[in-house]
Amino acid sequence: MAGNRCEYLSITSKDKDPKSAKAMAKKGVFISARVHPGESNASWMMKGVLDFLTSKTPEAKALREHFVFKIVPILNPDGVINGNYRCSLSGQDLNRRWKAPNKILHPTNFAVKKLIRAF
């Protein structure tokens, strides 16, 4: 609502041929955090997830080879930036707006739900 971007990133292995059967067979995993802006511990959890998934460990490499991870580190950037504890700028708990998000009142939920469906 305030024009702040809700960033997301994708993590997977580089496939020599992205259209190969192996690349196309990868399952998807979606992870998000900070739907409630005051849950700052979620940022530390997300840092751990990102550090692990991008590490050189054999486990992380295997995960990247078999999955595509779509990650939204902060789902409520307006709330975080403006110091809200639980709500968005519209004064609503975005965690209660997944069923039918409004494009104007719940823009991040609306966009993320669209992303998940396409994913």
Backbone hydrogen bonds, N-H to C=O, Kabsch-Sander energy under -0.5 kcal/mol:
donor,donor_aa,acceptor,acceptor_aa,energy
7,E,5,R,-0.8
9,L,71,I,-2.2
11,I,69,F,-2.4
13,S,64,R,-2.0
15,D,13,S,-0.5
20,S,17,D,-2.4
24,M,20,S,-2.5
25,A,21,A,-1.4
26,K,23,A,-1.0
27,K,66,H,-1.5
29,V,68,V,-2.5
31,I,70,K,-2.4
33,A,72,V,-1.7
38,G,85,Y,-3.0
39,E,36,H,-2.0
40,S,38,G,-1.9
42,A,39,E,-2.0
43,S,40,S,-1.2
44,W,40,S,-0.9
45,M,41,N,-1.9
46,M,42,A,-2.6
47,K,43,S,-2.2
48,G,44,W,-2.0
49,V,45,M,-2.2
50,L,46,M,-2.9
51,D,47,K,-2.9
52,F,48,G,-2.4
53,L,49,V,-2.9
54,T,50,L,-1.8
55,S,52,F,-1.7
61,K,57,T,-2.3
62,A,58,P,-2.3
63,L,59,E,-2.2
64,R,60,A,-2.5
65,E,61,K,-1.9
66,H,62,A,-1.3
67,F,63,L,-2.0
68,V,27,K,-2.3
69,F,11,I,-2.9
70,K,29,V,-2.7
70,K,68,V,-0.5
71,I,9,L,-3.0
71,I,69,F,-0.5
72,V,31,I,-2.6
75,L,33,A,-2.7
76,N,34,R,-1.1
80,V,76,N,-2.1
81,I,77,P,-2.9
82,N,78,D,-2.2
83,G,80,V,-1.1
84,N,79,G,-2.5
88,S,92,Q,-2.3
91,G,88,S,-1.6
94,L,92,Q,-0.9
96,R,93,D,-2.2
97,R,94,L,-1.6
106,H,102,N,-2.6
110,F,106,H,-2.5
111,A,107,P,-2.4
112,V,108,T,-2.8
113,K,109,N,-2.6
114,K,110,F,-1.6
115,L,111,A,-2.4
116,I,112,V,-2.8
117,R,113,K,-2.1
118,A,114,K,-2.1
119,F,115,L,-2.2
